[in-house]
Amino acid sequence: MASSSRNNKKYDVFVSFRGEDTRDNFTSHLYSALCQQNIQTFIDDQLNRGDEISESLVTAIEASAISVIVFSESYASSRWCLHELVKILECKKEYAQIVIPVFYRVDPSDVRNQTGSFGNLFSKLEESFKENPKKLRSWRNALKEAASLAGFPSQNIRCDSELINEVVNHILKRLDEVFRPRDNKNQLVGVESTVEEIESLLGVESKGVYALGIWGIGGIGKTAIARAIFDKISGDFEGSCFLENVREESQKPGGLACLRQKLLSNLLKDKNVSLDIGLNFRRLSRMKVLIVFDDVTCFSQLESLIGSLDWLTPVSRIIITTRNKQVLRNWGVRKIYEMEALEYHHALELFSRHAFKQNHPDVGYEEFSSKVMKYAQGDPLALKVLGCFLYEREKEFWESAINKLQRILHPSILEVLKISYDSLDDKEKNIFLDVACFFQGEDVNLVMKFHNASGFYPEIGISVLVDKSLIAIGSYNKIRMHDLLQELRREIVRQESINPGNRSRLWHHEDIYEVLTHNTVSSLLWIIILKYSSIYKLDMNIFIYARTDES
């Protein structure tokens, strides 16, 4: 009940306070600070109150995720405040509402025990309720319970502004606890150590602004990790902004200007901020800020958005997610974190959450799930897409779908992976397709030698493919490539033509046999087959057949 009710809250925060004590000072400043953080806050501005709280006020309390109780000297002299307090504690018990007490110029022990000047004023109210001991008892119990909760005593903090900052930052963190885990529960599996490692890297002392890059292939989870870190630490900064989908948004008309507007508005908490970079970054130079630039594809995007890191204070932190390592080098990023595929048991858990709505496969689906694991190779995007695709399907569908995946890449996975391929020039695309079709696991020097003969400038081309996470150079100088990227090459070549004989490359033995047997090979494919036959070990029978037919 608590989980479902929290998801439907109208307000983030309800503030209970004694108007004559704090309405025009502490509470008004607290309300302003909460609004600046876009925290939806209910505050009762009625000056004239009756004996009982109104139905609308009861509804507002129930519709809030957090209640902040500002205990001041005459709080307990108001029956209205005490009615609110009782209702708030009922919501804490029934809906797991979070309650945060603030002891404004009163001692928590005086509130808890109704002593001191706080207790004296409560005693005067008691005189009016001698005939209602049950109500008095409920008020005393409520004061004792609320004052026993962890809160913020003002005597421990020198000035109101510092107290308000601490309260607001605490509320931000608690709101993340309430809402964020449900948003990410199906996305973040097996990444706790990654989040902790990156968080520790961001905490290092630096003479200048510390920028960290998160790099990897599309769908590997860069954005999810960056979002988890941002949500966890953004409350420690004076200003923060998560700029999502920089690549996609920057392609729209006026896209970079809109992104800059969002960046400055979020950091400065000013919706009407001017786009004058110099003016605004002068203001930012005095602030500790956290910025995430998500899915950056080129250096010019960062230049347009922020100009230079020199604008920011040394305690500020920048996170950049990208598929292209060269972007990070150009920006002078000191630390690059390479995202890796999920381990098998974490991959199975993530897939199961989408395919079975639990952390493990249903009985009878273990073998099918194992085949999906082999296909996805720990890629979070593929695991989520395929899990959703197979959810509540019969076994016959699973078997057919898995067989189809061996020949045709799922469109949603293709769309994400193809972005990196589309960013290559023609020579780089040819090298990528050649490597994916024929040179997986081969020595990189062999690939260099072959493509040098073809005039493809492989030194540059292969370096670009590595930077864009399309290939990797492993131990013994061997070229490695994620299985899904090999599936990408298959889809790219397959889309060239329905007829295999009109495609630029063939590697599957059935396609090669069909083309050579029926003499449907194109001149382009013919040349490629003969070229690769001399450098790559094709089936000898096919090679002899091709040579014989040529003569």
KOLKOLLO-915351 format. One record per residue (C-alpha): residue number from 1; x, y, z. Coordinates in steps of 0.5 Angstrom, whole numbers, plus 500, padded with zeros to 3 digits. Last residue first. Layout:
BEGIN
<rec NUM,<X,Y,Z>>;
...
END
This chain:
BEGIN
<rec 551,<576,461,368>>;
<rec 550,<572,465,373>>;
<rec 549,<568,458,374>>;
<rec 548,<574,454,376>>;
<rec 547,<576,460,381>>;
<rec 546,<570,460,384>>;
<rec 545,<569,453,385>>;
<rec 544,<576,452,388>>;
<rec 543,<574,458,393>>;
<rec 542,<568,454,395>>;
<rec 541,<571,447,396>>;
<rec 540,<577,451,400>>;
<rec 539,<572,454,405>>;
<rec 538,<574,461,406>>;
<rec 537,<581,462,410>>;
<rec 536,<582,469,409>>;
<rec 535,<587,473,405>>;
<rec 534,<587,469,398>>;
<rec 533,<580,468,398>>;
<rec 532,<578,475,401>>;
<rec 531,<580,478,394>>;
<rec 530,<576,473,390>>;
<rec 529,<570,474,394>>;
<rec 528,<571,481,394>>;
<rec 527,<571,481,386>>;
<rec 526,<565,477,385>>;
<rec 525,<561,481,390>>;
<rec 524,<562,487,386>>;
<rec 523,<561,483,379>>;
<rec 522,<555,481,382>>;
<rec 521,<554,473,384>>;
<rec 520,<547,470,381>>;
<rec 519,<551,464,378>>;
<rec 518,<546,459,381>>;
<rec 517,<551,455,385>>;
<rec 516,<556,460,387>>;
<rec 515,<550,465,390>>;
<rec 514,<547,459,393>>;
<rec 513,<553,456,396>>;
<rec 512,<555,463,399>>;
<rec 511,<549,464,402>>;
<rec 510,<549,457,405>>;
<rec 509,<556,458,408>>;
<rec 508,<554,465,411>>;
<rec 507,<560,470,409>>;
<rec 506,<558,474,404>>;
<rec 505,<559,481,402>>;
<rec 504,<557,487,397>>;
<rec 503,<550,484,396>>;
<rec 502,<547,483,389>>;
<rec 501,<548,475,389>>;
<rec 500,<545,475,396>>;
<rec 499,<538,477,393>>;
<rec 498,<534,481,398>>;
<rec 497,<539,487,397>>;
<rec 496,<543,492,401>>;
<rec 495,<539,491,407>>;
<rec 494,<542,484,408>>;
<rec 493,<549,488,408>>;
<rec 492,<547,493,414>>;
<rec 491,<543,487,417>>;
<rec 490,<549,482,417>>;
<rec 489,<554,488,420>>;
<rec 488,<549,489,426>>;
<rec 487,<549,482,428>>;
<rec 486,<557,483,428>>;
<rec 485,<556,489,432>>;
<rec 484,<551,485,437>>;
<rec 483,<557,480,438>>;
<rec 482,<561,485,441>>;
<rec 481,<568,486,437>>;
<rec 480,<575,483,438>>;
<rec 479,<581,484,434>>;
<rec 478,<587,480,436>>;
<rec 477,<594,484,438>>;
<rec 476,<596,478,442>>;
<rec 475,<591,480,447>>;
<rec 474,<585,485,445>>;
<rec 473,<584,490,440>>;
<rec 472,<577,493,441>>;
<rec 471,<572,494,435>>;
<rec 470,<566,499,435>>;
<rec 469,<567,503,441>>;
<rec 468,<567,509,437>>;
<rec 467,<575,510,439>>;
<rec 466,<576,503,437>>;
<rec 465,<573,504,430>>;
<rec 464,<577,511,429>>;
<rec 463,<583,508,430>>;
<rec 462,<582,502,425>>;
<rec 461,<580,508,420>>;
<rec 460,<586,512,422>>;
<rec 459,<591,506,421>>;
<rec 458,<587,503,416>>;
<rec 457,<588,508,410>>;
<rec 456,<583,505,406>>;
<rec 455,<587,504,399>>;
<rec 454,<586,497,398>>;
<rec 453,<593,495,399>>;
<rec 452,<593,498,406>>;
<rec 451,<586,495,407>>;
<rec 450,<590,488,407>>;
<rec 449,<596,490,411>>;
<rec 448,<592,493,416>>;
<rec 447,<587,487,417>>;
<rec 446,<593,483,418>>;
<rec 445,<597,487,423>>;
<rec 444,<590,487,427>>;
<rec 443,<591,480,428>>;
<rec 442,<585,476,427>>;
<rec 441,<579,475,432>>;
<rec 440,<574,478,427>>;
<rec 439,<577,479,421>>;
<rec 438,<571,477,416>>;
<rec 437,<564,480,416>>;
<rec 436,<565,484,422>>;
<rec 435,<572,486,420>>;
<rec 434,<570,487,413>>;
<rec 433,<564,491,415>>;
<rec 432,<568,496,419>>;
<rec 431,<573,497,414>>;
<rec 430,<568,499,409>>;
<rec 429,<565,504,414>>;
<rec 428,<571,507,415>>;
<rec 427,<572,508,408>>;
<rec 426,<565,511,407>>;
<rec 425,<566,516,413>>;
<rec 424,<563,513,420>>;
<rec 423,<558,517,424>>;
<rec 422,<552,512,421>>;
<rec 421,<556,506,424>>;
<rec 420,<555,509,431>>;
<rec 419,<548,511,430>>;
<rec 418,<547,504,427>>;
<rec 417,<547,501,434>>;
<rec 416,<541,504,437>>;
<rec 415,<537,503,431>>;
<rec 414,<539,496,430>>;
<rec 413,<537,494,437>>;
<rec 412,<530,497,436>>;
<rec 411,<529,493,430>>;
<rec 410,<531,486,432>>;
<rec 409,<537,484,428>>;
<rec 408,<535,479,423>>;
<rec 407,<538,472,422>>;
<rec 406,<540,469,428>>;
<rec 405,<534,473,431>>;
<rec 404,<529,469,427>>;
<rec 403,<531,463,431>>;
<rec 402,<530,466,438>>;
<rec 401,<523,469,435>>;
<rec 400,<521,462,433>>;
<rec 399,<523,458,439>>;
<rec 398,<520,464,444>>;
<rec 397,<514,464,440>>;
<rec 396,<513,456,441>>;
<rec 395,<514,457,448>>;
<rec 394,<508,462,449>>;
<rec 393,<509,469,450>>;
<rec 392,<508,473,456>>;
<rec 391,<514,477,455>>;
<rec 390,<518,476,449>>;
<rec 389,<519,483,446>>;
<rec 388,<519,486,453>>;
<rec 387,<525,481,455>>;
<rec 386,<528,482,448>>;
<rec 385,<528,490,449>>;
<rec 384,<531,490,456>>;
<rec 383,<536,484,454>>;
<rec 382,<538,488,448>>;
<rec 381,<539,495,451>>;
<rec 380,<543,492,457>>;
<rec 379,<548,488,453>>;
<rec 378,<551,482,457>>;
<rec 377,<552,478,451>>;
<rec 376,<545,479,448>>;
<rec 375,<546,473,444>>;
<rec 374,<549,468,449>>;
<rec 373,<544,471,454>>;
<rec 372,<538,470,449>>;
<rec 371,<540,462,449>>;
<rec 370,<540,462,456>>;
<rec 369,<533,464,457>>;
<rec 368,<531,459,452>>;
<rec 367,<534,454,456>>;
<rec 366,<531,456,463>>;
<rec 365,<524,457,460>>;
<rec 364,<521,451,463>>;
<rec 363,<521,454,470>>;
<rec 362,<520,461,469>>;
<rec 361,<526,465,469>>;
<rec 360,<529,469,475>>;
<rec 359,<529,476,478>>;
<rec 358,<521,477,477>>;
<rec 357,<517,480,472>>;
<rec 356,<518,474,467>>;
<rec 355,<521,478,461>>;
<rec 354,<523,484,463>>;
<rec 353,<525,483,470>>;
<rec 352,<528,476,467>>;
<rec 351,<533,480,462>>;
<rec 350,<536,484,468>>;
<rec 349,<537,478,472>>;
<rec 348,<540,474,467>>;
<rec 347,<545,480,465>>;
<rec 346,<546,480,473>>;
<rec 345,<548,473,473>>;
<rec 344,<552,473,466>>;
<rec 343,<556,479,468>>;
<rec 342,<554,485,465>>;
<rec 341,<558,488,459>>;
<rec 340,<563,493,460>>;
<rec 339,<563,501,460>>;
<rec 338,<570,504,459>>;
<rec 337,<571,510,465>>;
<rec 336,<575,516,462>>;
<rec 335,<579,520,467>>;
<rec 334,<582,527,465>>;
<rec 333,<578,529,460>>;
<rec 332,<581,534,456>>;
<rec 331,<575,536,451>>;
<rec 330,<579,534,445>>;
<rec 329,<581,527,449>>;
<rec 328,<573,526,451>>;
<rec 327,<571,527,444>>;
<rec 326,<576,522,441>>;
<rec 325,<573,517,446>>;
<rec 324,<567,517,441>>;
<rec 323,<561,513,444>>;
<rec 322,<559,518,449>>;
<rec 321,<557,520,456>>;
<rec 320,<560,526,459>>;
<rec 319,<560,528,467>>;
<rec 318,<563,535,469>>;
<rec 317,<564,536,476>>;
<rec 316,<565,543,480>>;
<rec 315,<570,544,486>>;
<rec 314,<575,547,481>>;
<rec 313,<570,553,480>>;
<rec 312,<567,554,473>>;
<rec 311,<568,558,467>>;
<rec 310,<575,555,465>>;
<rec 309,<571,549,463>>;
<rec 308,<570,553,456>>;
<rec 307,<565,554,452>>;
<rec 306,<559,551,455>>;
<rec 305,<554,549,450>>;
<rec 304,<557,551,444>>;
<rec 303,<564,548,445>>;
<rec 302,<560,542,448>>;
<rec 301,<557,541,441>>;
<rec 300,<563,543,438>>;
<rec 299,<567,537,441>>;
<rec 298,<563,532,437>>;
<rec 297,<558,526,439>>;
<rec 296,<555,527,446>>;
<rec 295,<550,522,449>>;
<rec 294,<549,525,455>>;
<rec 293,<552,532,458>>;
<rec 292,<552,531,465>>;
<rec 291,<553,538,469>>;
<rec 290,<554,538,477>>;
<rec 289,<556,545,480>>;
<rec 288,<559,549,485>>;
<rec 287,<558,556,484>>;
<rec 286,<562,563,484>>;
<rec 285,<564,562,476>>;
<rec 284,<557,560,475>>;
<rec 283,<555,568,475>>;
<rec 282,<561,569,471>>;
<rec 281,<558,564,467>>;
<rec 280,<551,567,466>>;
<rec 279,<554,574,463>>;
<rec 278,<559,571,458>>;
<rec 277,<554,566,456>>;
<rec 276,<549,571,454>>;
<rec 275,<543,566,453>>;
<rec 274,<539,570,458>>;
<rec 273,<536,567,464>>;
<rec 272,<528,567,464>>;
<rec 271,<527,561,468>>;
<rec 270,<532,562,473>>;
<rec 269,<535,556,477>>;
<rec 268,<542,558,476>>;
<rec 267,<544,551,474>>;
<rec 266,<537,549,471>>;
<rec 265,<536,555,467>>;
<rec 264,<543,555,464>>;
<rec 263,<543,548,462>>;
<rec 262,<536,549,459>>;
<rec 261,<537,555,455>>;
<rec 260,<544,552,453>>;
<rec 259,<540,546,450>>;
<rec 258,<535,550,447>>;
<rec 257,<540,554,443>>;
<rec 256,<543,547,441>>;
<rec 255,<537,545,438>>;
<rec 254,<535,551,434>>;
<rec 253,<533,547,429>>;
<rec 252,<533,539,431>>;
<rec 251,<540,536,430>>;
<rec 250,<542,538,437>>;
<rec 249,<537,535,441>>;
<rec 248,<539,528,438>>;
<rec 247,<546,528,440>>;
<rec 246,<545,532,446>>;
<rec 245,<540,526,449>>;
<rec 244,<540,528,456>>;
<rec 243,<543,534,459>>;
<rec 242,<543,533,467>>;
<rec 241,<543,539,470>>;
<rec 240,<546,541,477>>;
<rec 239,<547,548,482>>;
<rec 238,<549,549,489>>;
<rec 237,<552,542,489>>;
<rec 236,<551,536,494>>;
<rec 235,<544,535,492>>;
<rec 234,<547,532,485>>;
<rec 233,<550,526,489>>;
<rec 232,<545,520,488>>;
<rec 231,<541,523,482>>;
<rec 230,<547,525,478>>;
<rec 229,<550,518,480>>;
<rec 228,<544,514,478>>;
<rec 227,<543,518,471>>;
<rec 226,<550,517,469>>;
<rec 225,<549,510,470>>;
<rec 224,<543,510,466>>;
<rec 223,<546,514,461>>;
<rec 222,<552,509,460>>;
<rec 221,<548,503,460>>;
<rec 220,<551,499,454>>;
<rec 219,<546,501,449>>;
<rec 218,<550,504,444>>;
<rec 217,<558,502,445>>;
<rec 216,<562,505,451>>;
<rec 215,<565,511,454>>;
<rec 214,<563,515,461>>;
<rec 213,<568,521,461>>;
<rec 212,<570,525,467>>;
<rec 211,<571,532,468>>;
<rec 210,<574,535,474>>;
<rec 209,<574,543,474>>;
<rec 208,<581,545,476>>;
<rec 207,<586,544,482>>;
<rec 206,<583,537,483>>;
<rec 205,<581,533,489>>;
<rec 204,<578,526,488>>;
<rec 203,<571,526,489>>;
<rec 202,<569,524,482>>;
<rec 201,<573,518,482>>;
<rec 200,<570,516,488>>;
<rec 199,<563,517,485>>;
<rec 198,<565,513,479>>;
<rec 197,<567,507,483>>;
<rec 196,<561,507,487>>;
<rec 195,<557,507,481>>;
<rec 194,<561,501,478>>;
<rec 193,<560,497,484>>;
<rec 192,<553,498,484>>;
<rec 191,<552,496,477>>;
<rec 190,<549,489,477>>;
<rec 189,<542,491,475>>;
<rec 188,<540,498,474>>;
<rec 187,<534,499,469>>;
<rec 186,<528,495,472>>;
<rec 185,<529,498,478>>;
<rec 184,<530,505,476>>;
<rec 183,<524,509,476>>;
<rec 182,<522,505,482>>;
<rec 181,<528,507,486>>;
<rec 180,<528,514,484>>;
<rec 179,<521,516,487>>;
<rec 178,<522,515,495>>;
<rec 177,<529,515,496>>;
<rec 176,<530,521,491>>;
<rec 175,<525,525,495>>;
<rec 174,<529,523,501>>;
<rec 173,<535,526,498>>;
<rec 172,<532,532,496>>;
<rec 171,<529,533,503>>;
<rec 170,<536,533,506>>;
<rec 169,<538,538,501>>;
<rec 168,<532,543,503>>;
<rec 167,<533,542,510>>;
<rec 166,<541,543,510>>;
<rec 165,<540,549,506>>;
<rec 164,<534,552,510>>;
<rec 163,<539,551,516>>;
<rec 162,<544,555,513>>;
<rec 161,<540,561,511>>;
<rec 160,<537,561,518>>;
<rec 159,<544,562,521>>;
<rec 158,<548,559,526>>;
<rec 157,<546,551,526>>;
<rec 156,<546,547,532>>;
<rec 155,<541,552,536>>;
<rec 154,<536,551,530>>;
<rec 153,<535,543,531>>;
<rec 152,<534,539,525>>;
<rec 151,<531,533,525>>;
<rec 150,<531,525,527>>;
<rec 149,<525,523,530>>;
<rec 148,<523,523,538>>;
<rec 147,<520,530,537>>;
<rec 146,<515,527,533>>;
<rec 145,<513,522,538>>;
<rec 144,<513,526,544>>;
<rec 143,<509,531,540>>;
<rec 142,<504,526,538>>;
<rec 141,<503,523,545>>;
<rec 140,<502,529,548>>;
<rec 139,<497,531,543>>;
<rec 138,<493,524,543>>;
<rec 137,<493,525,551>>;
<rec 136,<490,532,550>>;
<rec 135,<485,529,545>>;
<rec 134,<483,523,550>>;
<rec 133,<483,528,556>>;
<rec 132,<477,532,553>>;
<rec 131,<474,536,559>>;
<rec 130,<480,539,561>>;
<rec 129,<481,542,554>>;
<rec 128,<481,549,555>>;
<rec 127,<486,549,560>>;
<rec 126,<490,544,556>>;
<rec 125,<491,550,551>>;
<rec 124,<495,554,557>>;
<rec 123,<499,548,558>>;
<rec 122,<501,548,551>>;
<rec 121,<504,555,552>>;
<rec 120,<508,553,558>>;
<rec 119,<511,547,555>>;
<rec 118,<514,551,549>>;
<rec 117,<517,556,555>>;
<rec 116,<520,550,558>>;
<rec 115,<517,543,558>>;
<rec 114,<512,539,554>>;
<rec 113,<517,533,554>>;
<rec 112,<518,532,547>>;
<rec 111,<518,539,545>>;
<rec 110,<522,541,551>>;
<rec 109,<527,536,549>>;
<rec 108,<527,538,542>>;
<rec 107,<529,545,544>>;
<rec 106,<526,551,541>>;
<rec 105,<529,556,537>>;
<rec 104,<526,553,530>>;
<rec 103,<526,545,532>>;
<rec 102,<525,542,525>>;
<rec 101,<522,536,524>>;
<rec 100,<522,531,518>>;
<rec 99,<516,526,517>>;
<rec 98,<516,521,511>>;
<rec 97,<510,518,510>>;
<rec 96,<509,511,510>>;
<rec 95,<502,511,508>>;
<rec 94,<499,508,515>>;
<rec 93,<504,510,520>>;
<rec 92,<506,516,517>>;
<rec 91,<500,518,515>>;
<rec 90,<497,518,522>>;
<rec 89,<503,522,524>>;
<rec 88,<501,527,519>>;
<rec 87,<494,527,522>>;
<rec 86,<496,528,529>>;
<rec 85,<501,534,527>>;
<rec 84,<495,537,523>>;
<rec 83,<491,537,529>>;
<rec 82,<496,540,534>>;
<rec 81,<497,546,529>>;
<rec 80,<490,547,529>>;
<rec 79,<490,547,537>>;
<rec 78,<495,552,537>>;
<rec 77,<499,553,543>>;
<rec 76,<503,547,541>>;
<rec 75,<507,551,536>>;
<rec 74,<508,557,541>>;
<rec 73,<515,556,541>>;
<rec 72,<517,554,534>>;
<rec 71,<516,547,531>>;
<rec 70,<517,547,524>>;
<rec 69,<514,540,522>>;
<rec 68,<516,538,515>>;
<rec 67,<511,533,512>>;
<rec 66,<514,529,506>>;
<rec 65,<510,525,500>>;
<rec 64,<504,529,500>>;
<rec 63,<497,527,498>>;
<rec 62,<495,525,505>>;
<rec 61,<497,532,508>>;
<rec 60,<493,536,502>>;
<rec 59,<487,532,503>>;
<rec 58,<487,533,511>>;
<rec 57,<488,541,509>>;
<rec 56,<482,540,504>>;
<rec 55,<478,537,509>>;
<rec 54,<479,543,514>>;
<rec 53,<483,543,520>>;
<rec 52,<478,543,526>>;
<rec 51,<477,549,531>>;
<rec 50,<477,555,526>>;
<rec 49,<483,558,522>>;
<rec 48,<484,566,520>>;
<rec 47,<490,567,517>>;
<rec 46,<490,562,512>>;
<rec 45,<496,561,508>>;
<rec 44,<497,554,508>>;
<rec 43,<503,551,505>>;
<rec 42,<503,545,500>>;
<rec 41,<510,544,496>>;
<rec 40,<512,542,489>>;
<rec 39,<519,541,490>>;
<rec 38,<522,545,483>>;
<rec 37,<528,547,487>>;
<rec 36,<527,554,487>>;
<rec 35,<520,552,490>>;
<rec 34,<523,549,496>>;
<rec 33,<528,555,497>>;
<rec 32,<521,560,497>>;
<rec 31,<518,555,502>>;
<rec 30,<524,555,507>>;
<rec 29,<524,563,506>>;
<rec 28,<517,564,508>>;
<rec 27,<517,559,514>>;
<rec 26,<523,562,517>>;
<rec 25,<521,569,516>>;
<rec 24,<514,572,515>>;
<rec 23,<510,565,517>>;
<rec 22,<515,563,523>>;
<rec 21,<512,565,530>>;
<rec 20,<505,568,528>>;
<rec 19,<504,562,523>>;
<rec 18,<505,556,527>>;
<rec 17,<508,551,522>>;
<rec 16,<506,545,518>>;
<rec 15,<509,544,511>>;
<rec 14,<507,539,506>>;
<rec 13,<512,537,501>>;
<rec 12,<512,533,495>>;
<rec 11,<505,534,493>>;
<rec 10,<500,531,489>>;
<rec 9,<502,524,491>>;
<rec 8,<501,518,486>>;
<rec 7,<507,514,486>>;
<rec 6,<507,514,494>>;
<rec 5,<501,511,495>>;
<rec 4,<503,505,491>>;
<rec 3,<509,504,495>>;
<rec 2,<506,505,502>>;
<rec 1,<500,500,500>>;
END
